[in-house]
């Protein structure tokens, strides 16, 4: 994943109180860390799993989609 989309995710997550974990390619990353998200090696067509814990689940889901 490139810096721009990873940064957008980080900004969305940091605007909430939720804990977000992104998983792909057998690795997991905190949604608060642009470096960790980019290290997942996500490319176009890669399936990812986004786990959200907290009260802002719907807000995050809507903004990330």
Predicted model as a PDB file, atoms N, CA, C, CB and O in Angstrom, pLDDT in the B-factor column:
MODEL        1                                                                  
ATOM      1  N   UNK A   1       0.843  -1.163   0.000  1.00 82.00           N  
ATOM      2  CA  UNK A   1       0.000   0.000   0.000  1.00 82.00           C  
ATOM      3  C   UNK A   1       0.899   1.241   0.000  1.00 82.00           C  
ATOM      4  CB  UNK A   1      -0.965  -0.010   1.219  1.00 82.00           C  
ATOM      5  O   UNK A   1       1.906   1.299   0.706  1.00 82.00           O  
ATOM      6  N   UNK A   2       0.522   2.195  -0.781  1.00 88.00           N  
ATOM      7  CA  UNK A   2       1.290   3.436  -0.861  1.00 88.00           C  
ATOM      8  C   UNK A   2       1.002   4.343   0.330  1.00 88.00           C  
ATOM      9  CB  UNK A   2       0.978   4.170  -2.164  1.00 88.00           C  
ATOM     10  O   UNK A   2       0.056   4.116   1.083  1.00 88.00           O  
ATOM     11  N   UNK A   3       1.817   5.358   0.488  1.00 91.00           N  
ATOM     12  CA  UNK A   3       1.731   6.257   1.641  1.00 91.00           C  
ATOM     13  C   UNK A   3       0.403   7.018   1.702  1.00 91.00           C  
ATOM     14  CB  UNK A   3       2.878   7.245   1.605  1.00 91.00           C  
ATOM     15  O   UNK A   3      -0.144   7.205   2.789  1.00 91.00           O  
ATOM     16  N   UNK A   4      -0.114   7.451   0.573  1.00 92.00           N  
ATOM     17  CA  UNK A   4      -1.342   8.258   0.590  1.00 92.00           C  
ATOM     18  C   UNK A   4      -2.545   7.484   1.164  1.00 92.00           C  
ATOM     19  CB  UNK A   4      -1.667   8.736  -0.829  1.00 92.00           C  
ATOM     20  O   UNK A   4      -3.188   7.987   2.085  1.00 92.00           O  
ATOM     21  N   UNK A   5      -2.873   6.284   0.657  1.00 91.00           N  
ATOM     22  CA  UNK A   5      -4.005   5.560   1.243  1.00 91.00           C  
ATOM     23  C   UNK A   5      -3.732   5.103   2.678  1.00 91.00           C  
ATOM     24  CB  UNK A   5      -4.346   4.356   0.384  1.00 91.00           C  
ATOM     25  O   UNK A   5      -4.639   5.089   3.510  1.00 91.00           O  
ATOM     26  N   UNK A   6      -2.489   4.732   2.963  1.00 92.00           N  
ATOM     27  CA  UNK A   6      -2.156   4.333   4.340  1.00 92.00           C  
ATOM     28  C   UNK A   6      -2.324   5.523   5.282  1.00 92.00           C  
ATOM     29  CB  UNK A   6      -0.703   3.780   4.422  1.00 92.00           C  
ATOM     30  O   UNK A   6      -2.847   5.374   6.386  1.00 92.00           O  
ATOM     31  N   UNK A   7      -1.885   6.689   4.852  1.00 94.00           N  
ATOM     32  CA  UNK A   7      -2.038   7.898   5.660  1.00 94.00           C  
ATOM     33  C   UNK A   7      -3.483   8.265   5.882  1.00 94.00           C  
ATOM     34  CB  UNK A   7      -1.328   9.046   5.013  1.00 94.00           C  
ATOM     35  O   UNK A   7      -3.848   8.739   6.958  1.00 94.00           O  
ATOM     36  N   UNK A   8      -4.314   8.052   4.871  1.00 94.00           N  
ATOM     37  CA  UNK A   8      -5.750   8.339   5.007  1.00 94.00           C  
ATOM     38  C   UNK A   8      -6.372   7.440   6.084  1.00 94.00           C  
ATOM     39  CB  UNK A   8      -6.481   8.137   3.646  1.00 94.00           C  
ATOM     40  O   UNK A   8      -7.163   7.898   6.907  1.00 94.00           O  
ATOM     41  N   UNK A   9      -6.003   6.161   6.064  1.00 93.00           N  
ATOM     42  CA  UNK A   9      -6.503   5.233   7.077  1.00 93.00           C  
ATOM     43  C   UNK A   9      -6.057   5.668   8.472  1.00 93.00           C  
ATOM     44  CB  UNK A   9      -6.017   3.800   6.785  1.00 93.00           C  
ATOM     45  O   UNK A   9      -6.861   5.689   9.404  1.00 93.00           O  
ATOM     46  N   UNK A  10      -4.790   6.011   8.615  1.00 95.00           N  
ATOM     47  CA  UNK A  10      -4.256   6.441   9.912  1.00 95.00           C  
ATOM     48  C   UNK A  10      -5.004   7.676  10.412  1.00 95.00           C  
ATOM     49  CB  UNK A  10      -2.739   6.738   9.807  1.00 95.00           C  
ATOM     50  O   UNK A  10      -5.346   7.750  11.592  1.00 95.00           O  
ATOM     51  N   UNK A  11      -5.259   8.638   9.541  1.00 95.00           N  
ATOM     52  CA  UNK A  11      -5.988   9.848   9.946  1.00 95.00           C  
ATOM     53  C   UNK A  11      -7.405   9.532  10.402  1.00 95.00           C  
ATOM     54  CB  UNK A  11      -6.031  10.848   8.796  1.00 95.00           C  
ATOM     55  O   UNK A  11      -7.895  10.119  11.367  1.00 95.00           O  
ATOM     56  N   UNK A  12      -8.059   8.613   9.718  1.00 93.00           N  
ATOM     57  CA  UNK A  12      -9.415   8.212  10.109  1.00 93.00           C  
ATOM     58  C   UNK A  12      -9.375   7.550  11.479  1.00 93.00           C  
ATOM     59  CB  UNK A  12     -10.038   7.250   9.059  1.00 93.00           C  
ATOM     60  O   UNK A  12     -10.178   7.880  12.352  1.00 93.00           O  
ATOM     61  N   UNK A  13      -8.449   6.623  11.671  1.00 93.00           N  
ATOM     62  CA  UNK A  13      -8.354   5.886  12.934  1.00 93.00           C  
ATOM     63  C   UNK A  13      -8.011   6.831  14.090  1.00 93.00           C  
ATOM     64  CB  UNK A  13      -7.293   4.767  12.827  1.00 93.00           C  
ATOM     65  O   UNK A  13      -8.601   6.735  15.166  1.00 93.00           O  
ATOM     66  N   UNK A  14      -7.077   7.725  13.873  1.00 93.00           N  
ATOM     67  CA  UNK A  14      -6.657   8.630  14.942  1.00 93.00           C  
ATOM     68  C   UNK A  14      -7.737   9.624  15.335  1.00 93.00           C  
ATOM     69  CB  UNK A  14      -5.422   9.375  14.523  1.00 93.00           C  
ATOM     70  O   UNK A  14      -7.654  10.224  16.406  1.00 93.00           O  
ATOM     71  N   UNK A  15      -8.751   9.814  14.492  1.00 92.00           N  
ATOM     72  CA  UNK A  15      -9.843  10.729  14.818  1.00 92.00           C  
ATOM     73  C   UNK A  15     -10.908  10.051  15.686  1.00 92.00           C  
ATOM     74  CB  UNK A  15     -10.479  11.266  13.536  1.00 92.00           C  
ATOM     75  O   UNK A  15     -11.927  10.660  16.011  1.00 92.00           O  
ATOM     76  N   UNK A  16     -10.668   8.789  16.059  1.00 91.00           N  
ATOM     77  CA  UNK A  16     -11.627   8.028  16.864  1.00 91.00           C  
ATOM     78  C   UNK A  16     -10.935   7.460  18.103  1.00 91.00           C  
ATOM     79  CB  UNK A  16     -12.262   6.886  16.026  1.00 91.00           C  
ATOM     80  O   UNK A  16      -9.735   7.639  18.307  1.00 91.00           O  
ATOM     81  N   UNK A  17     -11.721   6.778  18.914  1.00 90.00           N  
ATOM     82  CA  UNK A  17     -11.192   6.096  20.101  1.00 90.00           C  
ATOM     83  C   UNK A  17     -11.087   4.590  19.882  1.00 90.00           C  
ATOM     84  CB  UNK A  17     -12.078   6.382  21.314  1.00 90.00           C  
ATOM     85  O   UNK A  17     -10.847   3.841  20.829  1.00 90.00           O  
ATOM     86  N   UNK A  18     -11.262   4.150  18.657  1.00 92.00           N  
ATOM     87  CA  UNK A  18     -11.286   2.720  18.362  1.00 92.00           C  
ATOM     88  C   UNK A  18      -9.881   2.152  18.187  1.00 92.00           C  
ATOM     89  CB  UNK A  18     -12.109   2.457  17.110  1.00 92.00           C  
ATOM     90  O   UNK A  18      -8.926   2.871  17.892  1.00 92.00           O  
ATOM     91  N   UNK A  19      -9.790   0.834  18.381  1.00 95.00           N  
ATOM     92  CA  UNK A  19      -8.557   0.101  18.099  1.00 95.00           C  
ATOM     93  C   UNK A  19      -8.774  -0.617  16.773  1.00 95.00           C  
ATOM     94  CB  UNK A  19      -8.189  -0.915  19.264  1.00 95.00           C  
ATOM     95  O   UNK A  19      -9.711  -1.402  16.628  1.00 95.00           O  
ATOM     96  N   UNK A  20      -7.900  -0.343  15.809  1.00 95.00           N  
ATOM     97  CA  UNK A  20      -8.038  -0.920  14.473  1.00 95.00           C  
ATOM     98  C   UNK A  20      -6.793  -1.738  14.153  1.00 95.00           C  
ATOM     99  CB  UNK A  20      -8.260   0.189  13.403  1.00 95.00           C  
ATOM    100  O   UNK A  20      -5.666  -1.279  14.342  1.00 95.00           O  
ATOM    101  N   UNK A  21      -7.013  -2.954  13.665  1.00 97.00           N  
ATOM    102  CA  UNK A  21      -5.929  -3.824  13.231  1.00 97.00           C  
ATOM    103  C   UNK A  21      -6.204  -4.226  11.792  1.00 97.00           C  
ATOM    104  CB  UNK A  21      -5.793  -5.080  14.155  1.00 97.00           C  
ATOM    105  O   UNK A  21      -7.314  -4.636  11.454  1.00 97.00           O  
ATOM    106  N   UNK A  22      -5.197  -4.107  10.953  1.00 96.00           N  
ATOM    107  CA  UNK A  22      -5.312  -4.484   9.549  1.00 96.00           C  
ATOM    108  C   UNK A  22      -4.415  -5.693   9.321  1.00 96.00           C  
ATOM    109  CB  UNK A  22      -4.922  -3.295   8.597  1.00 96.00           C  
ATOM    110  O   UNK A  22      -3.246  -5.692   9.705  1.00 96.00           O  
ATOM    111  N   UNK A  23      -4.973  -6.725   8.693  1.00 97.00           N  
ATOM    112  CA  UNK A  23      -4.224  -7.957   8.453  1.00 97.00           C  
ATOM    113  C   UNK A  23      -4.206  -8.271   6.962  1.00 97.00           C  
ATOM    114  CB  UNK A  23      -4.834  -9.134   9.247  1.00 97.00           C  
ATOM    115  O   UNK A  23      -5.215  -8.135   6.270  1.00 97.00           O  
ATOM    116  N   UNK A  24      -3.033  -8.697   6.479  1.00 96.00           N  
ATOM    117  CA  UNK A  24      -2.880  -9.126   5.084  1.00 96.00           C  
ATOM    118  C   UNK A  24      -1.569  -9.888   4.959  1.00 96.00           C  
ATOM    119  CB  UNK A  24      -2.914  -7.904   4.099  1.00 96.00           C  
ATOM    120  O   UNK A  24      -0.613  -9.622   5.687  1.00 96.00           O  
ATOM    121  N   UNK A  25      -1.533 -10.819   4.049  1.00 92.00           N  
ATOM    122  CA  UNK A  25      -0.308 -11.569   3.757  1.00 92.00           C  
ATOM    123  C   UNK A  25       0.307 -12.207   5.001  1.00 92.00           C  
ATOM    124  CB  UNK A  25       0.707 -10.657   3.107  1.00 92.00           C  
ATOM    125  O   UNK A  25       1.530 -12.298   5.105  1.00 92.00           O  
ATOM    126  N   UNK A  26      -0.525 -12.649   5.944  1.00 95.00           N  
ATOM    127  CA  UNK A  26      -0.033 -13.312   7.143  1.00 95.00           C  
ATOM    128  C   UNK A  26       0.563 -12.376   8.178  1.00 95.00           C  
ATOM    129  CB  UNK A  26       0.977 -14.315   6.767  1.00 95.00           C  
ATOM    130  O   UNK A  26       1.175 -12.832   9.143  1.00 95.00           O  
ATOM    131  N   UNK A  27       0.394 -11.074   7.991  1.00 96.00           N  
ATOM    132  CA  UNK A  27       0.912 -10.080   8.931  1.00 96.00           C  
ATOM    133  C   UNK A  27      -0.225  -9.204   9.433  1.00 96.00           C  
ATOM    134  CB  UNK A  27       2.011  -9.216   8.271  1.00 96.00           C  
ATOM    135  O   UNK A  27      -1.284  -9.126   8.810  1.00 96.00           O  
ATOM    136  N   UNK A  28       0.006  -8.542  10.570  1.00 97.00           N  
ATOM    137  CA  UNK A  28      -0.977  -7.613  11.126  1.00 97.00           C  
ATOM    138  C   UNK A  28      -0.301  -6.293  11.443  1.00 97.00           C  
ATOM    139  CB  UNK A  28      -1.645  -8.199  12.391  1.00 97.00           C  
ATOM    140  O   UNK A  28       0.890  -6.248  11.752  1.00 97.00           O  
ATOM    141  N   UNK A  29      -1.082  -5.211  11.364  1.00 97.00           N  
ATOM    142  CA  UNK A  29      -0.548  -3.881  11.641  1.00 97.00           C  
ATOM    143  C   UNK A  29      -1.591  -3.048  12.374  1.00 97.00           C  
ATOM    144  CB  UNK A  29      -0.116  -3.180  10.335  1.00 97.00           C  
ATOM    145  O   UNK A  29      -2.794  -3.208  12.170  1.00 97.00           O  
ATOM    146  N   UNK A  30      -1.109  -2.164  13.221  1.00 96.00           N  
ATOM    147  CA  UNK A  30      -1.983  -1.216  13.903  1.00 96.00           C  
ATOM    148  C   UNK A  30      -2.467  -0.185  12.892  1.00 96.00           C  
ATOM    149  CB  UNK A  30      -1.249  -0.528  15.095  1.00 96.00           C  
ATOM    150  O   UNK A  30      -1.704   0.265  12.038  1.00 96.00           O  
ATOM    151  N   UNK A  31      -3.727   0.181  12.994  1.00 94.00           N  
ATOM    152  CA  UNK A  31      -4.280   1.217  12.127  1.00 94.00           C  
ATOM    153  C   UNK A  31      -3.765   2.596  12.452  1.00 94.00           C  
ATOM    154  CB  UNK A  31      -5.766   1.216  12.215  1.00 94.00           C  
ATOM    155  O   UNK A  31      -4.075   3.552  11.742  1.00 94.00           O  
ATOM    156  N   UNK A  32      -2.977   2.724  13.517  1.00 94.00           N  
ATOM    157  CA  UNK A  32      -2.411   4.015  13.914  1.00 94.00           C  
ATOM    158  C   UNK A  32      -1.030   4.265  13.325  1.00 94.00           C  
ATOM    159  CB  UNK A  32      -2.334   4.098  15.414  1.00 94.00           C  
ATOM    160  O   UNK A  32      -0.463   5.339  13.528  1.00 94.00           O  
ATOM    161  N   UNK A  33      -0.479   3.300  12.602  1.00 95.00           N  
ATOM    162  CA  UNK A  33       0.905   3.401  12.143  1.00 95.00           C  
ATOM    163  C   UNK A  33       1.006   3.283  10.624  1.00 95.00           C  
ATOM    164  CB  UNK A  33       1.758   2.325  12.804  1.00 95.00           C  
ATOM    165  O   UNK A  33       0.788   2.212  10.058  1.00 95.00           O  
ATOM    166  N   UNK A  34       1.334   4.378   9.984  1.00 96.00           N  
ATOM    167  CA  UNK A  34       1.476   4.369   8.522  1.00 96.00           C  
ATOM    168  C   UNK A  34       2.583   3.409   8.089  1.00 96.00           C  
ATOM    169  CB  UNK A  34       1.774   5.790   7.998  1.00 96.00           C  
ATOM    170  O   UNK A  34       2.444   2.708   7.087  1.00 96.00           O  
ATOM    171  N   UNK A  35       3.665   3.379   8.834  1.00 96.00           N  
ATOM    172  CA  UNK A  35       4.789   2.501   8.500  1.00 96.00           C  
ATOM    173  C   UNK A  35       4.387   1.036   8.587  1.00 96.00           C  
ATOM    174  CB  UNK A  35       5.977   2.774   9.428  1.00 96.00           C  
ATOM    175  O   UNK A  35       4.729   0.237   7.715  1.00 96.00           O  
ATOM    176  N   UNK A  36       3.655   0.685   9.648  1.00 96.00           N  
ATOM    177  CA  UNK A  36       3.212  -0.707   9.813  1.00 96.00           C  
ATOM    178  C   UNK A  36       2.251  -1.118   8.712  1.00 96.00           C  
ATOM    179  CB  UNK A  36       2.546  -0.898  11.174  1.00 96.00           C  
ATOM    180  O   UNK A  36       2.329  -2.235   8.199  1.00 96.00           O  
ATOM    181  N   UNK A  37       1.350  -0.222   8.349  1.00 95.00           N  
ATOM    182  CA  UNK A  37       0.385  -0.537   7.282  1.00 95.00           C  
ATOM    183  C   UNK A  37       1.114  -0.750   5.962  1.00 95.00           C  
ATOM    184  CB  UNK A  37      -0.667   0.593   7.137  1.00 95.00           C  
ATOM    185  O   UNK A  37       0.821  -1.698   5.234  1.00 95.00           O  
ATOM    186  N   UNK A  38       2.061   0.128   5.653  1.00 95.00           N  
ATOM    187  CA  UNK A  38       2.806  -0.003   4.403  1.00 95.00           C  
ATOM    188  C   UNK A  38       3.647  -1.281   4.381  1.00 95.00           C  
ATOM    189  CB  UNK A  38       3.704   1.216   4.195  1.00 95.00           C  
ATOM    190  O   UNK A  38       3.862  -1.858   3.314  1.00 95.00           O  
ATOM    191  N   UNK A  39       4.120  -1.727   5.539  1.00 95.00           N  
ATOM    192  CA  UNK A  39       4.949  -2.932   5.631  1.00 95.00           C  
ATOM    193  C   UNK A  39       4.161  -4.217   5.372  1.00 95.00           C  
ATOM    194  CB  UNK A  39       5.595  -3.005   6.996  1.00 95.00           C  
ATOM    195  O   UNK A  39       4.760  -5.279   5.199  1.00 95.00           O  
ATOM    196  N   UNK A  40       2.847  -4.138   5.344  1.00 95.00           N  
ATOM    197  CA  UNK A  40       2.039  -5.329   5.071  1.00 95.00           C  
ATOM    198  C   UNK A  40       2.229  -5.834   3.639  1.00 95.00           C  
ATOM    199  CB  UNK A  40       0.564  -5.028   5.320  1.00 95.00           C  
ATOM    200  O   UNK A  40       1.942  -6.995   3.346  1.00 95.00           O  
ATOM    201  N   UNK A  41       2.704  -4.980   2.763  1.00 92.00           N  
ATOM    202  CA  UNK A  41       2.937  -5.391   1.380  1.00 92.00           C  
ATOM    203  C   UNK A  41       1.668  -5.542   0.569  1.00 92.00           C  
ATOM    204  CB  UNK A  41       3.683  -6.676   1.357  1.00 92.00           C  
ATOM    205  O   UNK A  41       1.610  -6.362  -0.347  1.00 92.00           O  
ATOM    206  N   UNK A  42       0.654  -4.764   0.893  1.00 94.00           N  
ATOM    207  CA  UNK A  42      -0.628  -4.839   0.192  1.00 94.00           C  
ATOM    208  C   UNK A  42      -0.490  -4.199  -1.187  1.00 94.00           C  
ATOM    209  CB  UNK A  42      -1.753  -4.142   1.012  1.00 94.00           C  
ATOM    210  O   UNK A  42      -0.021  -3.068  -1.315  1.00 94.00           O  
ATOM    211  N   UNK A  43      -0.905  -4.937  -2.216  1.00 92.00           N  
ATOM    212  CA  UNK A  43      -0.944  -4.419  -3.578  1.00 92.00           C  
ATOM    213  C   UNK A  43      -2.371  -4.578  -4.101  1.00 92.00           C  
ATOM    214  CB  UNK A  43       0.090  -5.159  -4.505  1.00 92.00           C  
ATOM    215  O   UNK A  43      -3.196  -5.248  -3.478  1.00 92.00           O  
ATOM    216  N   UNK A  44      -2.649  -3.974  -5.221  1.00 92.00           N  
ATOM    217  CA  UNK A  44      -3.975  -4.056  -5.811  1.00 92.00           C  
ATOM    218  C   UNK A  44      -4.394  -5.515  -5.960  1.00 92.00           C  
ATOM    219  CB  UNK A  44      -4.007  -3.341  -7.173  1.00 92.00           C  
ATOM    220  O   UNK A  44      -3.668  -6.320  -6.544  1.00 92.00           O  
ATOM    221  N   UNK A  45      -5.552  -5.846  -5.435  1.00 93.00           N  
ATOM    222  CA  UNK A  45      -6.065  -7.210  -5.508  1.00 93.00           C  
ATOM    223  C   UNK A  45      -5.810  -8.043  -4.266  1.00 93.00           C  
ATOM    224  CB  UNK A  45      -5.473  -7.894  -6.672  1.00 93.00           C  
ATOM    225  O   UNK A  45      -6.327  -9.154  -4.155  1.00 93.00           O  
ATOM    226  N   UNK A  46      -5.020  -7.527  -3.325  1.00 93.00           N  
ATOM    227  CA  UNK A  46      -4.748  -8.254  -2.084  1.00 93.00           C  
ATOM    228  C   UNK A  46      -5.958  -8.187  -1.173  1.00 93.00           C  
ATOM    229  CB  UNK A  46      -3.507  -7.683  -1.371  1.00 93.00           C  
ATOM    230  O   UNK A  46      -6.532  -7.116  -0.981  1.00 93.00           O  
ATOM    231  N   UNK A  47      -6.349  -9.317  -0.611  1.00 94.00           N  
ATOM    232  CA  UNK A  47      -7.435  -9.334   0.371  1.00 94.00           C  
ATOM    233  C   UNK A  47      -6.892  -8.879   1.717  1.00 94.00           C  
ATOM    234  CB  UNK A  47      -8.072 -10.750   0.483  1.00 94.00           C  
ATOM    235  O   UNK A  47      -5.831  -9.327   2.151  1.00 94.00           O  
ATOM    236  N   UNK A  48      -7.623  -7.992   2.371  1.00 93.00           N  
ATOM    237  CA  UNK A  48      -7.237  -7.535   3.696  1.00 93.00           C  
ATOM    238  C   UNK A  48      -8.400  -7.743   4.657  1.00 93.00           C  
ATOM    239  CB  UNK A  48      -6.805  -6.048   3.666  1.00 93.00           C  
ATOM    240  O   UNK A  48      -9.559  -7.827   4.251  1.00 93.00           O  
ATOM    241  N   UNK A  49      -8.063  -7.822   5.929  1.00 95.00           N  
ATOM    242  CA  UNK A  49      -9.067  -7.926   6.979  1.00 95.00           C  
ATOM    243  C   UNK A  49      -8.861  -6.733   7.905  1.00 95.00           C  
ATOM    244  CB  UNK A  49      -8.962  -9.298   7.760  1.00 95.00           C  
ATOM    245  O   UNK A  49      -7.746  -6.476   8.358  1.00 95.00           O  
ATOM    246  N   UNK A  50      -9.940  -6.009   8.184  1.00 93.00           N  
ATOM    247  CA  UNK A  50      -9.885  -4.865   9.084  1.00 93.00           C  
ATOM    248  C   UNK A  50     -10.714  -5.205  10.315  1.00 93.00           C  
ATOM    249  CB  UNK A  50     -10.404  -3.557   8.388  1.00 93.00           C  
ATOM    250  O   UNK A  50     -11.920  -5.428  10.215  1.00 93.00           O  
ATOM    251  N   UNK A  51     -10.065  -5.243  11.476  1.00 95.00           N  
ATOM    252  CA  UNK A  51     -10.749  -5.510  12.740  1.00 95.00           C  
ATOM    253  C   UNK A  51     -10.855  -4.192  13.503  1.00 95.00           C  
ATOM    254  CB  UNK A  51      -9.990  -6.600  13.588  1.00 95.00           C  
ATOM    255  O   UNK A  51      -9.866  -3.481  13.678  1.00 95.00           O  
ATOM    256  N   UNK A  52     -12.067  -3.879  13.951  1.00 94.00           N  
ATOM    257  CA  UNK A  52     -12.310  -2.619  14.651  1.00 94.00           C  
ATOM    258  C   UNK A  52     -12.959  -2.921  15.988  1.00 94.00           C  
ATOM    259  CB  UNK A  52     -13.204  -1.665  13.805  1.00 94.00           C  
ATOM    260  O   UNK A  52     -13.967  -3.624  16.061  1.00 94.00           O  
ATOM    261  N   UNK A  53     -12.361  -2.376  17.059  1.00 94.00           N  
ATOM    262  CA  UNK A  53     -12.912  -2.520  18.400  1.00 94.00           C  
ATOM    263  C   UNK A  53     -13.148  -1.132  18.967  1.00 94.00           C  
ATOM    264  CB  UNK A  53     -11.965  -3.349  19.322  1.00 94.00           C  
ATOM    265  O   UNK A  53     -12.258  -0.283  18.934  1.00 94.00           O  
ATOM    266  N   UNK A  54     -14.346  -0.900  19.486  1.00 90.00           N  
ATOM    267  CA  UNK A  54     -14.636   0.394  20.092  1.00 90.00           C  
ATOM    268  C   UNK A  54     -15.983   0.924  19.661  1.00 90.00           C  
ATOM    269  CB  UNK A  54     -13.561   1.391  19.745  1.00 90.00           C  
ATOM    270  O   UNK A  54     -16.743   0.252  18.964  1.00 90.00           O  
ATOM    271  N   UNK A  55     -16.260   2.122  20.080  1.00 85.00           N  
ATOM    272  CA  UNK A  55     -17.578   2.701  19.863  1.00 85.00           C  
ATOM    273  C   UNK A  55     -17.740   3.370  18.500  1.00 85.00           C  
ATOM    274  CB  UNK A  55     -17.863   3.696  20.937  1.00 85.00           C  
ATOM    275  O   UNK A  55     -18.854   3.746  18.136  1.00 85.00           O  
ATOM    276  N   UNK A  56     -16.668   3.527  17.744  1.00 87.00           N  
ATOM    277  CA  UNK A  56     -16.735   4.226  16.472  1.00 87.00           C  
ATOM    278  C   UNK A  56     -16.683   3.286  15.268  1.00 87.00           C  
ATOM    279  CB  UNK A  56     -15.613   5.217  16.384  1.00 87.00           C  
ATOM    280  O   UNK A  56     -16.224   3.676  14.194  1.00 87.00           O  
ATOM    281  N   UNK A  57     -17.146   2.065  15.443  1.00 90.00           N  
ATOM    282  CA  UNK A  57     -17.048   1.042  14.398  1.00 90.00           C  
ATOM    283  C   UNK A  57     -17.697   1.512  13.096  1.00 90.00           C  
ATOM    284  CB  UNK A  57     -17.703  -0.262  14.869  1.00 90.00           C  
ATOM    285  O   UNK A  57     -17.067   1.458  12.040  1.00 90.00           O  
ATOM    286  N   UNK A  58     -18.941   1.970  13.160  1.00 89.00           N  
ATOM    287  CA  UNK A  58     -19.650   2.358  11.946  1.00 89.00           C  
ATOM    288  C   UNK A  58     -18.996   3.550  11.259  1.00 89.00           C  
ATOM    289  CB  UNK A  58     -21.095   2.680  12.268  1.00 89.00           C  
ATOM    290  O   UNK A  58     -18.926   3.591  10.031  1.00 89.00           O  
ATOM    291  N   UNK A  59     -18.521   4.514  12.027  1.00 89.00           N  
ATOM    292  CA  UNK A  59     -17.856   5.680  11.450  1.00 89.00           C  
ATOM    293  C   UNK A  59     -16.622   5.243  10.659  1.00 89.00           C  
ATOM    294  CB  UNK A  59     -17.461   6.688  12.557  1.00 89.00           C  
ATOM    295  O   UNK A  59     -16.417   5.683   9.528  1.00 89.00           O  
ATOM    296  N   UNK A  60     -15.810   4.384  11.253  1.00 90.00           N  
ATOM    297  CA  UNK A  60     -14.591   3.935  10.591  1.00 90.00           C  
ATOM    298  C   UNK A  60     -14.926   3.113   9.349  1.00 90.00           C  
ATOM    299  CB  UNK A  60     -13.725   3.113  11.557  1.00 90.00           C  
ATOM    300  O   UNK A  60     -14.338   3.322   8.288  1.00 90.00           O  
ATOM    301  N   UNK A  61     -15.856   2.192   9.477  1.00 89.00           N  
ATOM    302  CA  UNK A  61     -16.247   1.363   8.330  1.00 89.00           C  
ATOM    303  C   UNK A  61     -16.696   2.217   7.163  1.00 89.00           C  
ATOM    304  CB  UNK A  61     -17.361   0.396   8.721  1.00 89.00           C  
ATOM    305  O   UNK A  61     -16.277   1.982   6.030  1.00 89.00           O  
ATOM    306  N   UNK A  62     -17.545   3.209   7.421  1.00 90.00           N  
ATOM    307  CA  UNK A  62     -18.047   4.060   6.359  1.00 90.00           C  
ATOM    308  C   UNK A  62     -16.945   4.889   5.713  1.00 90.00           C  
ATOM    309  CB  UNK A  62     -19.121   4.967   6.895  1.00 90.00           C  
ATOM    310  O   UNK A  62     -16.947   5.069   4.495  1.00 90.00           O  
ATOM    311  N   UNK A  63     -16.017   5.390   6.492  1.00 90.00           N  
ATOM    312  CA  UNK A  63     -14.967   6.249   5.953  1.00 90.00           C  
ATOM    313  C   UNK A  63     -13.878   5.458   5.231  1.00 90.00           C  
ATOM    314  CB  UNK A  63     -14.350   7.064   7.067  1.00 90.00           C  
ATOM    315  O   UNK A  63     -13.289   5.968   4.278  1.00 90.00           O  
ATOM    316  N   UNK A  64     -13.599   4.238   5.654  1.00 84.00           N  
ATOM    317  CA  UNK A  64     -12.568   3.445   4.999  1.00 84.00           C  
ATOM    318  C   UNK A  64     -13.076   2.868   3.687  1.00 84.00           C  
ATOM    319  CB  UNK A  64     -12.095   2.325   5.919  1.00 84.00           C  
ATOM    320  O   UNK A  64     -12.316   2.776   2.723  1.00 84.00           O  
ATOM    321  N   UNK A  65     -14.329   2.482   3.632  1.00 79.00           N  
ATOM    322  CA  UNK A  65     -14.885   1.901   2.404  1.00 79.00           C  
ATOM    323  C   UNK A  65     -14.837   2.937   1.330  1.00 79.00           C  
ATOM    324  CB  UNK A  65     -16.331   1.393   2.606  1.00 79.00           C  
ATOM    325  O   UNK A  65     -15.253   2.676   0.202  1.00 79.00           O  
TER     326      UNK A  65                                                      
ENDMDL                                                                          
END                                                                             
